[in-house]
């Protein structure tokens, strides 16, 4: 499964979520695509004060902090 992490450079919460994703979900077959919201005006407008945002397609799994339980629950149903 591919998850998308909407982030911005220099965001400590974004870096923290990525680190936590790599550790907490290492046992799963996941690919995380990083998308810098500041490279796209529409994404910046949509997610400006909400980053980091972890999504699976159009489904938002968590914002600001990793919710490992929610991600695992989503993956158990959709993955």
C-alpha positions as semicolon CSV with decimal commas, in nm:
position;residue;x (nm);y (nm);z (nm)
1;X;0,000;0,000;0,000
2;X;0,113;0,353;-0,073
3;X;0,058;0,628;0,182
4;X;0,113;0,996;0,113
5;X;0,271;1,225;0,367
6;X;0,189;1,588;0,293
7;X;0,461;1,795;0,455
8;X;0,674;2,104;0,424
9;X;1,046;2,147;0,456
10;X;1,166;2,257;0,798
11;X;0,853;2,131;0,976
12;X;0,960;1,946;1,290
13;X;0,622;1,772;1,322
14;X;0,657;1,649;0,964
15;X;1,002;1,508;1,034
16;X;0,875;1,349;1,354
17;X;0,582;1,180;1,178
18;X;0,808;1,042;0,906
19;X;1,050;0,903;1,164
20;X;0,765;0,748;1,361
21;X;0,615;0,597;1,045
22;X;0,942;0,432;0,957
23;X;0,980;0,281;1,305
24;X;0,621;0,205;1,407
25;X;0,511;0,057;1,077
26;X;0,835;-0,112;0,972
27;X;0,664;-0,451;0,992
28;X;0,417;-0,355;0,718
29;X;0,473;-0,349;0,344
30;X;0,424;0,025;0,300
31;X;0,556;0,285;0,066
32;X;0,540;0,647;0,179
33;X;0,534;0,916;-0,087
34;X;0,642;1,259;0,035
35;X;0,461;1,561;-0,109
36;X;0,586;1,910;-0,023
37;X;0,272;2,124;-0,005
38;X;0,470;2,442;-0,069
39;X;0,537;2,326;-0,426
40;X;0,166;2,333;-0,514
41;X;-0,057;2,633;-0,438
42;X;-0,374;2,423;-0,410
43;X;-0,212;2,180;-0,164
44;X;-0,068;2,468;0,037
45;X;-0,415;2,621;0,060
46;X;-0,574;2,287;0,153
47;X;-0,318;2,170;0,413
48;X;-0,131;2,486;0,519
49;X;-0,187;2,474;0,897
50;X;-0,257;2,100;0,913
51;X;0,077;1,943;0,815
52;X;0,188;1,681;0,847
53;X;-0,108;1,501;0,693
54;X;-0,094;1,127;0,628
55;X;-0,331;1,002;0,362
56;X;-0,420;0,685;0,175
57;X;-0,561;0,806;-0,153
58;X;-0,837;1,052;-0,065
59;X;-0,869;0,921;0,292
60;X;-0,698;1,132;0,557
61;X;-0,558;0,902;0,826
62;X;-0,406;1,156;1,063
63;X;-0,290;1,515;1,097
64;X;-0,015;1,671;1,307
65;X;0,074;1,345;1,488
66;X;0,090;0,979;1,386
67;X;-0,212;0,781;1,502
68;X;-0,063;0,435;1,467
69;X;-0,379;0,254;1,578
70;X;-0,590;0,433;1,321
71;X;-0,339;0,366;1,043
72;X;-0,319;-0,003;1,132
73;X;-0,699;-0,030;1,152
74;X;-0,733;0,136;0,811
75;X;-0,472;-0,093;0,659
76;X;-0,634;-0,404;0,804
77;X;-0,955;-0,314;0,621
78;X;-0,817;-0,157;0,302
79;X;-0,469;-0,302;0,272
